[in-house]
């Protein structure tokens, strides 16, 4: 089984790839924020949320494409390390995590 450091590196790589795939959406949000439009701040925030959801979608796709051994190692560390779990949930998407991993909640202290 992979070590905690190895699975951290793995999910970090997945997130970097997902961020690259969603890059244009992040750029659009930044450009909107910099515009002089009166409503640009609110629109930029909405675009950031959309970019974040898009990135999480790419992250999830990459996760499901991993070898079973890697997914099992991630699931293992989700139950053992709160910091890892928090970061994974952030990148995977909270609602999607609840749907996919409700059984992984066992074994962690709040």
LINDANOR-V819875 format. One record per residue. RES is the residue in one small letter. SS is DSSP state (H for helix, E for strand, - for the rest). PHI is phi in degrees with one decimal (* if undefined). Layout:
# LINDANOR-V819875
((RES | SS | PHI) (RES | SS | PHI))
This chain:
# LINDANOR-V819875
((x | - | *) (x | - | -68.7) (x | - | -77.2) (x | H | -60.0) (x | H | -60.3) (x | H | -67.5) (x | H | -74.0) (x | H | -59.2) (x | H | -61.7) (x | H | -64.2) (x | H | -71.2) (x | H | -62.6) (x | H | -63.8) (x | H | -60.3) (x | H | -68.7) (x | H | -61.0) (x | H | -63.9) (x | H | -63.1) (x | H | -63.3) (x | H | -61.8) (x | H | -66.3) (x | - | -97.7) (x | H | -51.9) (x | H | -60.1) (x | H | -67.7) (x | H | -65.5) (x | H | -63.3) (x | H | -59.9) (x | H | -65.5) (x | H | -63.6) (x | H | -64.1) (x | H | -63.8) (x | H | -62.2) (x | H | -82.5) (x | - | -74.3) (x | - | -88.9) (x | - | -61.9) (x | - | -58.4) (x | - | -95.4) (x | H | -65.4) (x | H | -64.4) (x | H | -66.0) (x | H | -65.5) (x | H | -61.5) (x | H | -63.4) (x | H | -64.5) (x | H | -65.6) (x | H | -64.9) (x | H | -63.7) (x | H | -64.4) (x | H | -63.9) (x | H | -63.2) (x | H | -65.1) (x | H | -62.6) (x | H | -61.9) (x | H | -61.1) (x | H | -62.7) (x | H | -64.2) (x | H | -60.7) (x | H | -62.3) (x | H | -57.8) (x | H | -65.9) (x | H | -58.1) (x | H | -69.9) (x | H | -85.7) (x | - | -66.5) (x | - | -62.7) (x | H | -53.9) (x | H | -58.2) (x | H | -69.9) (x | H | -63.3) (x | H | -65.4) (x | H | -64.4) (x | H | -62.0) (x | H | -58.4) (x | H | -58.9) (x | H | -72.3) (x | H | -62.8) (x | - | -92.2) (x | - | -114.4) (x | - | -134.8) (x | H | -63.2) (x | H | -64.7) (x | H | -60.7) (x | H | -59.0) (x | H | -60.0) (x | H | -66.2) (x | H | -60.3) (x | H | -60.6) (x | H | -58.6) (x | H | -78.9) (x | H | -77.1) (x | - | 103.5) (x | H | -57.9) (x | H | -63.6) (x | H | -63.8) (x | H | -61.3) (x | H | -59.6) (x | H | -69.3) (x | H | -89.9) (x | H | -125.7) (x | H | -58.6) (x | H | -78.8) (x | H | -81.9) (x | H | -65.5) (x | - | -69.2) (x | - | 100.9) (x | - | -113.6) (x | - | -91.0) (x | - | -30.8))
